[in-house]
Amino acid sequence: MDGILEFLRNAGATEQAIGVSVGGLVGVFATMAFFFIMIVVADRFGKH
Amino acid sequence: MRQKALYDALIILCCPSYAGYIRGMQDVFIGFTSITWKMLVMYGIGGVLIWLAIKKQYEPMLLLPIGFGAILVNLPLAIAWEHEGVPGFLRILYDAGIANELFPLLIFIAVGAMIDFGPLFRNPLMIFFGAAAQFGIFATMIIATLLGFDLKTAASIGIIGAADGPTAIYVATKFARDYLAPISVAAYSYMSLVPLIQPPVIRLLTTKEERRIHMPLHEKQSPQWLKILFPILVTMTAGIVAPISVPLVGSLMFGNLIRESGVVERLSQTAQNELAYLVTLLLGITIGGSMSAEKFLNWDTILILAMGLVAFIFDTAGGVLFAKFFNLFLPRDRKINPMIGACGISAFPMSARVIQRMANEEERGNIILMQAIGANVSGQLGSIIAGGLVLALVPLLVK
């Protein structure tokens, strides 16, 4: 992880933007997936 | 000619009252003599924004004050902004509400109080469209760097694709304060143009058959405790994943908690009405007040406005294509109408209305509004999560 960050710090703006984009999209999907699981579990829990 | 100048100089020296007269006349006409062609252009831009607000009803609550603020700040001497070192009322509002990010956060409390996550709880799968439709943010950020903007400015431009004015203002204030005005104007203008931007992109990426897909309506009601717990858990999650996003997420979810708690109805109504209107009024005129000709009239502004449109197009495309991808794994009778994917942008509830209208045009009686609203509220959530992640990730790479 540190290696990737170090590489991106020394890279050009476009490479950095691609890095932020990958990280951002993965982060948004992961966070939303967590909320999805939360809602589904709560729904199941609510039925019992 | 030189003799005349010498004569005037002698008169001024010998007769102070005449000198005062000359200075007085200069003061009287200073308004006329200070006008530049750039100011005239800004009056035109302000006029167009006011015209769009009144005649076309495009986001009138914001474009009207922004347009007037743009005229106000470009009047000779810019007294409304600052005069002889003394801040004018626009500058005071800017320092009090934009420079410290207060106004966007207050707007978020109001927006949170307006959002009902019920349709999302009934169709939890819709939450992924709120993530997919953030694609435009990141695609535009990459394009902006290719056009020569530095990473922080590019990130602020990309955030126009959040289709969320307060998030765009918040991120721009942190990363690219000089571009705050064009970014805000682009964000709000394109949000109002969603009914014009989205349909052609959706038609381009979907077949008529896909647009006619029916979706079953889930009638189940979500438990009240889930509605109360959700804003608290979302805030805590955001605080752990991207601590810098807490002001954004926290204020939105605080507004939502007020709404869903059911015990502070007056506070909820105040947030949805008085607070929303008052802050919108102040935010609009202050954003307009930051549109001075020197800052606004340049090539970068044109690029930012163009990229704002690109961001909205990529958002829509990202959502629609993700829905089509999703359909590859779903049984025939449970396919998702791919138009729903376009509702993953944060322009709430306009995008959901546009999609429902399109569904009805394709096949009369096809009701997908509830699913569309579910995707649309998840877009609100997705946009602030994306904004928070951008705020967290960019400083890791650049100081």
Interface residues (C-beta under 8 A of the other chain):
Chain A: L5 L8 R9 G12 A13 T14 Q16 A17 I18 G19 V20 S21 G23 G24 L25 G27 V28 F29 A30 T31 M32 A33 F34 F35 F36 M38 I39 V40 A42 D43 G46
Chain B: L120 F121 P124 L125 I127 F128 G130 A131 Q134 F135 I137 F138 A139 M141 I142 A144 T145 L146 F149 D150 L151 A154 A155 S222 P223 W225 L226 L229 F230 L233 V234 T237 A238 V241 A242 S378 L381 G382 I385 A386 L389 V390 L393 V394 L396 L397 V398
